[in-house]
Each structure stands twice: as structure tokens, then as C-alpha cells.
Amino acid sequence: MVNHLPCFDVSVLEAACRVLGDTHEGLSGPEIGHLLADMGVEDPSPGFTKWKRLYNALAQQQNRHQVGNHLIMFINRAMKPARFVQEPEKFHRLQDGLNVVLSLAGYAVNDQGQVIRTTKETTVVGAVARARRLKALLESRGTHPEVFAYCTAELLAENYFHAVFEAVKGLAERLRLMSGLTLDGAELVNQALSTKVPLINLNGLRTETEVSEQKGIGNLLVGLFGAIRNPTAHAPKVVWVMPEQDALDMLALVSFVHRKLDAATKV
């Protein structure tokens, strides 16, 4: 290696490996093994969790050679754009995650997938850039303004877990405001969107199709509250994983229901 780069702080090296070996968003085990072999780097713990396996391999090289080049070499190989032709969003998720970590060491991954030098940060300000990108993705989908009204702070903190949680809570609050009820969860939905004595009409309820729609949206809401509010209310963030794609899909569903409520009438 021509240019010997300073060793990375252990915390930065570990955090970068956690991004690259993330269970949901990162590289696969075979990909990690192939890339390490391509670099001629020993893989001392192939049976370990992906990020730990990668960390052990790169930390061993850094300690042995007293340079930080091996992490950069791995990222440059892992982030080649051609590897993400079928999954461009995965490239950007990894790029964002790495840039938050690498900014603390004065590096960044550019759009060509190469590590470049940049201004060294002393705080995780890169997280703000990730949040802006998520917000931009939601806006490009035409997400309903009510979604942002309840989870903007969480989006700016890049907290998918609580962003979705707050957005779903906001949907319940809108139902309460429209119906005048003080209930929550399934009870709120079943009374507010009843097809016999409704407090909110999503349509005229004059035909079987319209009645079915009212029932369907009600069932959708009960399921949404059960799937998101109940687990997230009782499980810590570290247990309840919320990848970016899941967050986008769930927030799109919340947006869809808000649009239905836009056209609804109070009884």
C-alpha cells in the first residue's frame, strides 16, 4: 500500500462494520467472505455474526499492520455501484450509514462508492442528512401532510421506530378529533367507523360496495394499530427493528388512510 492511512479508532471501525454487516440492510455473509478473500485478508471467525466477523478480520489487519487502509479497501470494494444495479436504494442506505460513521474520522463515501477525505465531524451531524433524505423520499411519494405533523421530530432524528409509532398515534388522534370519542385502538375504530351507527362516513354508505369499503378501512386500521402500536408500546427499540423500507411502507399506509379521512364526513 502506497499511502499508509492512520488507524481508525476502535469505535469507528466497529460502527462501520455494524453498518456493513447489518442484519437487514447490510451485506450478506457470502458477500463479506468473498470481499475479504478478494483483498487477501484472513477471515478468522467465519461463524460469527456478520458484523463481528467483519470487525475481527479488519481489526486484526489494522493491529498487525498499524494502518487504517484495510477498512477503506473493503468499503471501496463493497460499495462499487455495479453491485447495486438491482438495488439502488440499498446502495444509498449503506452510503448514508457509512457517512454518519466515517464523518467522525474525516472520510465519506461518494456517489461512485469510493471513500474520500472530507471535513472531520465531532458529532453525528450526518444523521441529519439521512433524515432529510428520508423526508425527501416521503415527499416524493406525495405523503399526506398529517404524517409529517406527527413525526417530523423523529424523522429529523433518523428514528424510524418512533417516526412510525408517532405517525400511527397521530392517525388515532385524528379519528378522535373527527368523531368526538376519547377511546383508542380497536374500540375507537369500531365505533367511529361503524357501518350501523357511524360517527365518520368515508362515503355515502348507500351501496354494498361503499359499506364494504368502510368495513375494510376499519379492519385495516385495527390491524395497523395492532401491528405497530401494541408491539412498539411494549418493546424497546433495540428489540423492535424498523428498517427504512418498512418505515416508508408503513408511513405510506398511514398517508393512504389520511386521504380517505380527507373525503369523509362527520355524522
C-alpha positions in Angstrom: 0.0 0.0 0.0 1.5 3.3 -1.1 -0.3 5.7 1.3 -0.4 4.5 4.9 -3.6 5.8 6.5 -3.9 6.4 10.2 -5.6 3.6 12.2 -9.2 4.1 12.8 -10.5 4.5 16.4 -12.0 1.1 17.5 -15.4 2.7 17.9 -15.4 4.0 14.3 -14.2 0.6 13.0 -16.8 -1.2 14.9 -19.6 1.2 13.9 -18.6 0.9 10.2 -18.7 -2.9 10.4 -22.1 -2.8 12.1 -23.4 -0.8 9.1 -21.8 -3.1 6.5 -22.9 -6.2 8.3 -26.4 -5.0 9.4 -28.8 -7.9 9.6 -31.5 -6.2 7.4 -29.7 -3.6 5.3 -26.1 -4.8 5.1 -24.0 -7.2 3.0 -24.7 -11.0 3.1 -22.3 -13.4 4.8 -21.1 -14.8 1.4 -20.5 -11.3 0.1 -18.4 -10.5 3.2 -16.4 -13.7 2.7 -15.8 -13.0 -1.0 -14.7 -9.4 -0.4 -12.3 -10.4 2.3 -10.8 -13.2 0.1 -10.5 -10.7 -2.8 -8.4 -8.5 -0.5 -6.3 -11.4 0.6 -7.5 -10.8 4.2 -7.7 -13.6 6.7 -11.3 -14.4 7.9 -10.6 -15.6 11.5 -14.2 -16.0 12.6 -16.5 -17.0 9.7 -19.1 -18.5 12.0 -19.7 -15.2 13.9 -22.4 -12.7 13.4 -21.7 -10.8 10.2 -20.6 -7.5 11.7 -18.4 -9.2 14.3 -16.9 -11.4 11.6 -16.0 -8.4 9.5 -14.8 -6.4 12.6 -12.5 -9.3 13.7 -11.0 -9.6 10.2 -10.4 -5.8 9.7 -9.3 -5.2 13.3 -6.7 -8.0 13.0 -5.3 -6.4 9.9 -5.2 -2.9 11.4 -3.5 -4.2 14.5 -1.0 -6.2 12.5 0.0 -3.5 10.0 -0.8 -0.4 12.1 -2.7 1.3 9.3 -6.3 2.0 8.6 -6.2 1.1 4.9 -8.0 -2.2 5.1 -11.3 -0.7 6.1 -11.1 1.8 3.2 -10.1 -1.0 0.8 -13.1 -3.1 2.0 -15.6 -0.3 1.6 -14.3 0.6 -1.9 -14.9 -3.0 -3.0 -18.2 -3.4 -1.2 -19.7 -0.1 -2.5 -18.9 -0.5 -6.2 -22.1 0.9 -7.9 -22.3 -2.1 -10.2 -23.0 -4.3 -7.2 -26.3 -2.4 -6.6 -27.8 -2.1 -10.1 -30.8 -4.2 -8.9 -30.9 -2.5 -5.5 -30.1 1.2 -5.8 -31.9 2.1 -2.6 -29.6 -0.4 -0.7 -26.6 1.5 -2.0 -27.9 4.8 -0.7 -28.9 3.3 2.7 -25.4 1.8 3.1 -23.8 5.1 1.9 -25.8 7.1 4.4 -25.0 4.8 7.3 -21.3 4.8 6.5 -21.1 8.5 6.0 -22.5 9.1 9.5 -19.7 6.9 10.9 -16.9 7.9 8.6 -17.6 11.6 9.1 -16.2 11.3 12.6 -12.9 10.2 11.1 -12.8 12.8 8.3 -14.0 10.5 5.4 -17.1 10.0 3.3 -18.4 7.6 0.6 -19.2 9.4 -2.6 -21.8 8.5 -5.2 -19.2 6.4 -7.1 -18.9 4.2 -4.0 -15.3 5.4 -3.2 -14.1 6.7 0.1 -12.9 10.3 0.0 -11.5 12.7 2.6 -13.9 15.3 3.9 -14.3 17.6 6.9 -14.0 15.7 10.2 -17.0 16.0 12.3 -17.1 15.8 16.1 -20.8 15.0 16.4 -23.2 12.8 14.5 -24.5 15.6 12.3 -24.5 13.2 9.4 -27.7 11.7 10.9 -29.5 15.0 9.9 -28.6 14.4 6.2 -30.1 10.9 6.5 -33.3 12.3 7.9 -33.5 14.8 5.2 -33.2 12.1 2.6 -36.0 10.0 4.3 -38.2 13.1 4.4 -37.5 13.8 0.7 -38.4 10.2 -0.2 -41.7 10.6 1.6 -42.4 13.9 0.0 -41.6 12.5 -3.5 -44.3 9.9 -2.8 -46.8 12.6 -2.1 -47.1 11.6 1.6 -50.1 13.3 3.4 -49.1 16.4 5.4 -50.7 14.9 8.5 -48.0 12.3 8.6 -45.3 14.9 8.9 -47.3 16.8 11.5 -46.9 14.0 14.0 -43.4 12.6 13.2 -41.2 15.4 11.9 -39.1 15.5 15.0 -38.5 11.7 14.9 -37.6 11.9 11.2 -35.0 14.6 11.9 -33.5 12.3 14.5 -33.5 9.4 11.9 -35.5 7.3 14.3 -37.7 5.0 12.1 -39.0 3.2 15.1 -40.6 6.2 16.7 -41.4 8.0 13.5 -43.8 5.2 12.5 -45.1 4.9 16.1 -45.9 8.7 16.3 -47.5 8.7 12.8 -49.9 5.9 13.8 -50.7 7.7 17.1 -51.4 10.8 15.0 -53.9 8.8 12.9 -55.7 7.7 16.1 -55.8 11.3 17.3 -57.4 12.5 14.1 -60.1 9.8 14.4 -60.8 11.1 17.9 -61.0 14.7 16.8 -63.4 13.8 13.9 -65.6 11.5 16.0 -65.5 13.2 19.4 -64.6 10.0 21.0 -62.0 9.5 23.7 -61.3 5.9 23.0 -58.3 4.3 21.5 -57.3 1.3 19.3 -59.9 -1.1 18.1 -62.7 0.4 20.2 -62.1 3.8 18.7 -62.1 2.4 15.1 -65.1 0.2 15.6 -67.3 3.0 17.0 -66.0 5.8 14.7 -66.3 3.7 11.5 -69.2 1.6 12.4 -71.4 0.7 9.4 -74.6 0.7 11.5 -74.2 3.8 13.6 -71.2 5.5 12.2 -69.7 8.7 13.6 -67.5 9.1 10.5 -68.7 8.3 7.0 -65.9 7.6 4.5 -68.5 7.5 1.8 -72.3 7.6 1.5 -72.7 4.0 2.8 -75.5 3.7 0.3 -74.3 0.6 -1.6 -72.8 -2.7 -0.6 -69.5 -1.6 -2.1 -69.4 1.5 0.0 -70.3 -0.4 3.1 -67.5 -2.9 2.3 -65.0 0.0 1.9 -66.0 1.4 5.3 -65.5 -2.1 6.9 -62.3 -2.6 5.0 -60.7 0.6 6.1 -61.8 -0.1 9.6 -60.2 -3.5 9.6 -57.1 -2.0 8.1 -56.8 0.5 11.0 -57.4 -2.2 13.6 -54.6 -4.2 12.1 -52.4 -1.2 11.8 -52.8 -0.4 15.5 -52.3 -4.0 16.4 -49.2 -4.4 14.3 -47.5 -1.1 15.2 -48.9 0.5 18.4 -49.1 -2.6 20.5 -45.7 -4.1 19.9 -43.9 -0.7 19.9 -45.6 0.3 23.1 -44.2 -2.7 24.9 -40.9 -3.5 23.2 -37.7 -1.4 23.4 -36.3 0.0 20.2 -33.4 -2.4 20.2 -35.9 -5.3 20.0 -38.4 -3.9 17.6 -36.4 -3.4 14.4 -37.7 -0.9 11.8 -35.7 -0.8 8.6 -36.0 2.2 6.3 -38.1 0.4 3.7 -40.6 -0.9 6.3 -40.9 2.7 7.7 -41.6 4.1 4.2 -44.2 1.4 3.5 -45.9 1.9 6.9 -46.0 5.7 6.6 -47.4 5.3 3.1 -50.3 3.2 4.6 -50.9 5.9 7.2 -50.9 8.5 4.4 -53.5 6.5 2.5 -55.9 6.4 5.5 -55.5 10.2 6.0 -56.5 10.7 2.4 -59.6 8.6 3.0 -60.4 10.8 6.0 -60.0 13.9 3.9 -63.0 12.9 1.9 -65.0 11.6 4.9 -67.9 13.4 6.6 -68.9 13.6 10.3 -72.3 12.3 11.2 
